[in-house]
Structure formats: structure tokens, C-alpha cells
Amino acid sequence: MSTSTKKDIVRGKRYTAEEKSKIISFVESHNAANGRGGQSVASNKYGVSQFTISTWLKGAGKTKRISKADRNGKIGGNIQTKLATLLTLGQDILKLEKELSIKSAKFNSIKSSL
């Protein structure tokens, strides 16, 4: 017969939706930057088993692996990644166009003074 009481039994921790989404977003960002390994890093960082994180990712539909072609310049992945990339590229283009127009005006003013 066991001498332990019902209180001595340790049960698994229940995670809130906020904790799950925080860990899932960490795994996604790590995998986007490094290609893989997000689950093990998150497991060590947050103290959650890799199996639990894997289950959360499967439930969220986030289990697609990123290929080398995607990591090496080809833009792939989901629509949010593509939209974020388009946004940053658009901002860079606007900044460069503004800089180009300033330099072009300066060039034309010096050219006309000759």
C-alpha cells in the first residue's frame, strides 16, 4: 500500500492561452531566423517539454519546416511573412528614393553652376 497522500502527487501545469502563444511565437521567430531548433531552445528557456510545444504547434497548424531555399533568400512561408517582408522592402525603397531625389537635386544645382 502506498504511503503517499493525494496531495503528494504532482500534476502537470496548465498553461494559459497567452503563455502558449508567447512560446509559439518565440519558436516561430527562432525557426524563421535559424531554420530550426526553436522547440529545444524554448524548452530550455521556458521549462516546457518539447513534446508539449510540438503538440501546441500542431494544434496551431505551425509545423511547416523552412527549406534552405527559403532561408537563403527565396521568400516563402505564410502570407504574414510575405506581407512583413513587402512592408520592410517598401519602406527601404521610399527611404532610398528620398535620398536619391536629394542627391539628384544637389547634383543638378552644382551642374547648373558650372
C-alpha positions as CSV (number, residue, x, y, z in Angstrom):
1,M,0.0,0.0,0.0
2,S,1.2,3.4,-0.9
3,T,2.1,5.9,1.9
4,S,1.7,9.0,-0.2
5,T,-1.4,11.1,0.0
6,K,-3.3,12.5,-2.8
7,K,-1.6,15.9,-2.2
8,D,1.8,14.5,-2.9
9,I,1.0,13.6,-6.5
10,V,2.4,16.3,-8.8
11,R,0.3,17.1,-11.8
12,G,1.2,18.9,-15.0
13,K,1.0,22.6,-15.2
14,R,-1.9,24.2,-17.1
15,Y,-0.7,27.0,-19.4
16,T,-2.9,29.9,-20.3
17,A,-3.5,30.9,-23.9
18,E,-1.2,33.9,-23.5
19,E,1.7,31.7,-22.3
20,K,1.1,29.2,-25.2
21,S,1.0,32.0,-27.8
22,K,4.1,33.6,-26.4
23,I,6.1,30.3,-26.6
24,I,4.7,29.5,-30.1
25,S,5.7,33.0,-31.4
26,F,9.2,32.5,-29.8
27,V,9.6,29.2,-31.6
28,E,8.4,30.6,-34.9
29,S,10.7,33.6,-34.7
30,H,13.7,31.4,-33.8
31,N,12.9,29.0,-36.6
32,A,12.5,31.9,-39.1
33,A,15.9,33.2,-38.1
34,N,17.8,30.0,-37.8
35,G,15.8,27.5,-39.7
36,R,15.2,25.0,-36.9
37,G,15.8,24.4,-33.2
38,G,13.2,26.6,-31.8
39,Q,11.4,23.9,-29.8
40,S,14.6,22.9,-27.9
41,V,15.6,26.5,-27.2
42,A,12.1,27.3,-26.0
43,S,12.0,24.1,-23.9
44,N,15.2,25.2,-22.1
45,K,14.1,28.8,-21.8
46,Y,10.6,28.3,-20.6
47,G,10.8,24.9,-18.9
48,V,8.2,23.3,-21.1
49,S,8.8,19.9,-22.6
50,Q,9.5,19.7,-26.3
51,F,6.6,17.2,-26.7
52,T,4.2,19.8,-25.3
53,I,5.5,22.6,-27.6
54,S,5.2,20.2,-30.5
55,T,1.6,19.5,-29.6
56,W,0.8,23.2,-29.4
57,L,2.5,23.8,-32.8
58,K,0.5,21.0,-34.4
59,G,-2.7,22.4,-32.9
60,A,-1.9,25.8,-34.2
61,G,-1.0,24.5,-37.6
62,K,2.6,25.8,-37.5
63,T,4.6,22.6,-38.2
64,K,5.8,23.5,-41.7
65,R,9.6,23.3,-41.9
66,I,11.5,26.0,-43.6
67,S,13.7,24.8,-46.5
68,K,17.2,26.0,-47.3
69,A,15.9,27.9,-50.3
70,D,13.5,29.8,-48.1
71,R,16.3,30.7,-45.6
72,N,18.8,31.7,-48.4
73,G,16.8,34.5,-50.0
74,K,13.8,32.9,-51.6
75,I,10.7,34.4,-49.9
76,G,8.4,31.6,-48.8
77,G,6.3,30.7,-45.9
78,N,3.0,32.1,-44.9
79,I,1.2,35.2,-46.0
80,Q,2.2,37.2,-42.9
81,T,5.9,36.6,-43.5
82,K,5.5,37.8,-47.1
83,L,3.5,40.9,-46.1
84,A,6.0,41.8,-43.5
85,T,8.8,41.4,-46.0
86,L,7.0,43.6,-48.5
87,L,6.4,46.2,-45.9
88,T,10.1,46.5,-44.9
89,L,11.2,46.5,-48.5
90,G,8.6,49.2,-49.4
91,Q,9.9,51.3,-46.5
92,D,13.5,50.8,-47.6
93,I,12.6,51.8,-51.2
94,L,10.9,55.0,-50.0
95,K,13.9,55.9,-47.9
96,L,16.3,55.3,-50.8
97,E,14.1,57.3,-53.3
98,K,14.0,60.2,-50.9
99,E,17.8,60.1,-50.6
100,L,18.2,59.8,-54.4
101,S,16.0,62.8,-55.0
102,I,18.0,64.9,-52.5
103,K,21.3,63.9,-54.2
104,S,19.9,64.4,-57.6
105,A,18.8,68.0,-56.7
106,K,22.2,68.7,-55.3
107,F,23.9,67.3,-58.4
108,N,21.7,69.4,-60.7
109,S,22.4,72.6,-58.7
110,I,26.2,72.0,-58.9
111,K,25.9,71.2,-62.5
112,S,24.0,74.3,-63.4
113,S,26.5,76.5,-61.5
114,L,29.3,75.3,-63.9
